[in-house]
Amino acid sequence: MQPYFMPYLGYWQHMASTDEYVLYDDVNYIKKGWINRNRILALGKEKMFTIPLSRASQNRKINSIYLANDAYKENLYKDLYHSYHKCSMWNSVNQLMESIIFYEDKHLVSYILNSITVIADYLDIDTHIILSSNIEKDNELKGQDKILSICKNLNASTYINPSGGFYLYDEELFLDNGIELKFIVPEFPKYSQEAKDFIPGLSIIDLLFNVNKKELKDMLNKYQLKRKCDIEIGEINE
């Protein structure tokens, strides 16, 4: 998966389901994707926050991009305070948020990797995280051929992908290469939230402040791993 900053619950379920999790950092940046932005609640309504980047372009690799400045950090922290300081987990999670938001490295991948490591440690996810740029592979390959190259390099027996990749991968091709292809089908339980109507799919930030650690860890296990032939159309999350 590409490195996302404070992604939604499904990202962490995916990570928790694996022994090794590859952060795909040597592919092109996607404009208006989820690499440097996400959603929180502000006064009961969803609000997008964005990390400003310097010279970000879809023609540049993610690992060649840097943060533009630090100004957004104080503003994001203020938004979190105004939105969540009355929540049950504020005292427990506040310091953790500070160690993520005010991390000083301006290299985008390093900045995001710190946030992922901090959250994974908090949730007791012991998955080994690897940057794809550190894996030897044929970078001329594209799509699933490149994924297969990475899997072989890591001696993988199973490749787990979000169900949104249902149409991208050929199960028989993976099997021919000695690798089982599975898709993660997550469940997203409702939880207490400062919104009139429950808003699903927000940044993990919203869950961290509203859900205690034990319940949140339980949520990590609410998924199924399915073969392509067992997935129903309604289970494909685009």
Secondary structure per residue as TSV (DSSP state, phi and psi in degrees):
chain	resnum	aa	ss	phi	psi
A	1	M	-	360.0	148.3
A	2	Q	-	-67.2	152.3
A	3	P	-	-72.5	117.1
A	4	Y	-	-110.8	145.8
A	5	F	S	-88.8	114.8
A	6	M	S	53.6	54.1
A	7	P	-	-71.0	176.1
A	8	Y	-	-72.6	173.5
A	9	L	H	-55.0	-39.5
A	10	G	H	-57.8	-33.4
A	11	Y	H	-62.1	-41.9
A	12	W	H	-75.8	-33.1
A	13	Q	H	-62.7	-42.9
A	14	H	H	-60.1	-47.3
A	15	M	H	-61.2	-44.1
A	16	A	H	-66.8	-21.0
A	17	S	T	-82.2	-5.5
A	18	T	-	-117.0	160.7
A	19	D	S	-86.7	-37.6
A	20	E	E	-131.9	134.6
A	21	Y	E	-121.6	118.2
A	22	V	E	-96.0	120.6
A	23	L	E	-87.5	116.2
A	24	Y	-	-82.0	82.4
A	25	D	-	-98.0	-10.5
A	26	D	S	-106.6	38.9
A	27	V	S	-119.7	167.9
A	28	N	B	-68.5	142.3
A	29	Y	-	-61.9	142.0
A	30	I	-	-108.8	116.2
A	31	K	T	-69.3	137.7
A	32	K	T	62.5	25.1
A	33	G	S	-92.1	-153.0
A	34	W	S	-112.0	15.5
A	35	I	S	-65.6	-46.9
A	36	N	S	-123.7	24.8
A	37	R	E	-153.1	160.0
A	38	N	E	-166.0	-172.8
A	39	R	E	-123.6	138.6
A	40	I	E	-125.7	-178.4
A	41	L	E	-98.8	139.3
A	42	A	E	-138.1	114.7
A	43	L	T	54.9	39.8
A	44	G	T	81.2	2.3
A	45	K	E	-124.5	151.5
A	46	E	E	-70.6	143.5
A	47	K	E	-139.3	132.8
A	48	M	E	-84.3	134.8
A	49	F	E	-118.2	150.3
A	50	T	E	-137.7	136.2
A	51	I	-	-84.3	117.9
A	52	P	-	-68.9	134.6
A	53	L	E	-117.9	154.8
A	54	S	E	-96.5	122.0
A	55	R	S	54.1	37.3
A	56	A	-	-70.1	134.1
A	57	S	-	-152.1	149.6
A	58	Q	T	-71.7	-4.0
A	59	N	T	-97.3	3.5
A	60	R	S	-118.4	146.9
A	61	K	B	-70.7	148.6
A	62	I	G	-56.7	-40.1
A	63	N	G	-77.8	5.0
A	64	S	G	-107.1	7.8
A	65	I	-	-106.6	145.3
A	66	Y	E	-125.2	158.8
A	67	L	E	-66.8	143.1
A	68	A	-	-75.3	-39.4
A	69	N	-	-165.0	176.9
A	70	D	S	-101.2	-0.5
A	71	A	H	-60.0	-35.1
A	72	Y	H	-66.4	-24.5
A	73	K	H	-60.5	-48.0
A	74	E	H	-64.0	-39.6
A	75	N	H	-66.0	-41.4
A	76	L	H	-64.8	-42.4
A	77	Y	H	-63.6	-39.7
A	78	K	H	-63.1	-40.6
A	79	D	H	-61.1	-41.9
A	80	L	H	-65.0	-40.1
A	81	Y	H	-62.9	-49.5
A	82	H	H	-65.2	-30.9
A	83	S	H	-85.9	-32.4
A	84	Y	H	-127.7	1.0
A	85	H	T	-66.7	-16.6
A	86	K	T	-93.8	-1.5
A	87	C	S	-74.4	156.5
A	88	S	T	-62.4	-29.1
A	89	M	T	-102.0	10.3
A	90	W	H	-56.1	-49.6
A	91	N	H	-63.9	-31.1
A	92	S	H	-80.0	-31.1
A	93	V	H	-104.9	-18.2
A	94	N	H	-55.5	-48.3
A	95	Q	H	-64.4	-37.1
A	96	L	H	-61.0	-42.8
A	97	M	H	-63.4	-39.4
A	98	E	H	-62.7	-40.1
A	99	S	H	-67.9	-20.3
A	100	I	H	-89.3	-53.5
A	101	I	H	-65.0	-42.9
A	102	F	T	-94.9	16.3
A	103	Y	-	-60.1	136.1
A	104	E	-	-88.1	-14.0
A	105	D	-	-69.8	126.6
A	106	K	-	-88.2	-8.7
A	107	H	B	-70.6	121.9
A	108	L	H	-56.3	-48.8
A	109	V	H	-63.9	-41.4
A	110	S	H	-63.9	-40.3
A	111	Y	H	-63.8	-44.8
A	112	I	H	-70.2	-39.8
A	113	L	H	-59.9	-38.8
A	114	N	H	-60.1	-45.1
A	115	S	H	-63.4	-40.2
A	116	I	H	-66.0	-42.4
A	117	T	H	-64.1	-42.3
A	118	V	H	-63.3	-46.9
A	119	I	H	-67.8	-42.1
A	120	A	H	-60.5	-41.6
A	121	D	H	-62.9	-43.3
A	122	Y	H	-61.7	-38.6
A	123	L	T	-90.6	5.8
A	124	D	T	58.4	36.5
A	125	I	-	-86.4	115.2
A	126	D	-	-100.3	17.8
A	127	T	-	-60.4	138.7
A	128	H	E	-79.1	121.8
A	129	I	E	-100.5	130.0
A	130	I	E	-127.9	139.2
A	131	L	E	-85.5	131.6
A	132	S	G	-62.3	-27.0
A	133	S	G	-67.3	-16.2
A	134	N	G	-94.7	2.9
A	135	I	S	-103.7	129.8
A	136	E	-	-70.7	129.9
A	137	K	-	-165.3	168.2
A	138	D	-	-86.1	104.0
A	139	N	T	-75.7	-2.7
A	140	E	T	-80.8	-16.7
A	141	L	-	-71.1	155.7
A	142	K	-	-128.4	161.0
A	143	G	H	52.4	-135.2
A	144	Q	H	-68.4	-23.0
A	145	D	H	-65.4	-37.6
A	146	K	H	-71.2	-38.6
A	147	I	H	-61.0	-43.6
A	148	L	H	-61.4	-39.3
A	149	S	H	-61.0	-42.6
A	150	I	H	-65.3	-45.5
A	151	C	H	-58.8	-43.9
A	152	K	H	-64.7	-41.0
A	153	N	H	-60.4	-35.2
A	154	L	T	-91.2	4.8
A	155	N	T	56.2	41.8
A	156	A	-	-74.5	141.9
A	157	S	S	-100.9	-20.6
A	158	T	E	-140.6	138.5
A	159	Y	E	-115.2	123.8
A	160	I	E	-108.8	126.3
A	161	N	E	-127.9	150.8
A	162	P	E	-58.8	151.4
A	163	S	G	-63.8	-17.7
A	164	G	G	-63.4	-17.3
A	165	G	G	-90.8	13.9
A	166	F	T	-50.0	-43.8
A	167	Y	T	-87.2	-2.7
A	168	L	T	-94.9	-18.2
A	169	Y	-	-122.8	139.4
A	170	D	-	-98.6	109.8
A	171	E	H	-59.3	-40.5
A	172	E	H	-65.0	-37.1
A	173	L	H	-63.3	-42.0
A	174	F	H	-64.2	-44.8
A	175	L	H	-62.7	-37.8
A	176	D	H	-62.3	-24.0
A	177	N	T	-99.5	13.2
A	178	G	T	75.9	24.0
A	179	I	-	-125.9	129.7
A	180	E	E	-85.0	131.7
A	181	L	E	-99.3	124.9
A	182	K	E	-132.0	154.7
A	183	F	E	-119.5	140.5
A	184	I	E	-90.7	127.5
A	185	V	E	-113.4	101.4
A	186	P	E	-85.9	159.6
A	187	E	-	-113.1	144.8
A	188	F	-	-123.4	88.1
A	189	P	-	-63.3	146.6
A	190	K	-	-74.2	152.9
A	191	Y	-	-144.7	168.1
A	192	S	-	-63.8	128.5
A	193	Q	-	-145.6	145.8
A	194	E	S	-83.1	58.2
A	195	A	S	-141.9	147.9
A	196	K	S	-61.3	-49.2
A	197	D	S	-116.3	135.3
A	198	F	-	-55.7	132.2
A	199	I	-	-111.7	111.4
A	200	P	-	-81.5	163.7
A	201	G	S	75.8	16.5
A	202	L	-	-74.4	168.2
A	203	S	-	-53.5	151.8
A	204	I	H	-55.7	-20.6
A	205	I	H	-54.3	-43.8
A	206	D	H	-62.9	-40.2
A	207	L	H	-70.6	-39.3
A	208	L	H	-58.7	-37.6
A	209	F	H	-84.4	-22.1
A	210	N	H	-105.5	-16.7
A	211	V	S	-124.1	132.2
A	212	N	-	-69.0	161.5
A	213	K	H	-58.8	-42.4
A	214	K	H	-62.5	-46.4
A	215	E	H	-63.8	-39.7
A	216	L	H	-66.6	-39.7
A	217	K	H	-64.0	-36.6
A	218	D	H	-63.5	-37.0
A	219	M	H	-63.3	-29.9
A	220	L	H	-60.8	-26.3
A	221	N	T	-93.8	3.9
A	222	K	-	-90.8	75.7
A	223	Y	E	-154.0	166.7
A	224	Q	E	-126.7	146.7
A	225	L	E	-104.8	123.4
A	226	K	E	-129.4	148.6
A	227	R	-	-74.7	161.5
A	228	K	G	-57.2	-40.4
A	229	C	G	-70.3	-14.4
A	230	D	G	-99.3	-4.7
A	231	I	-	-85.5	134.2
A	232	E	-	-92.0	153.2
A	233	I	G	-55.0	-38.5
A	234	G	G	-68.2	-12.5
A	235	E	G	-92.9	-2.0
A	236	I	-	-83.7	112.9
A	237	N	-	-94.3	108.9
A	238	E	-	-71.1	360.0
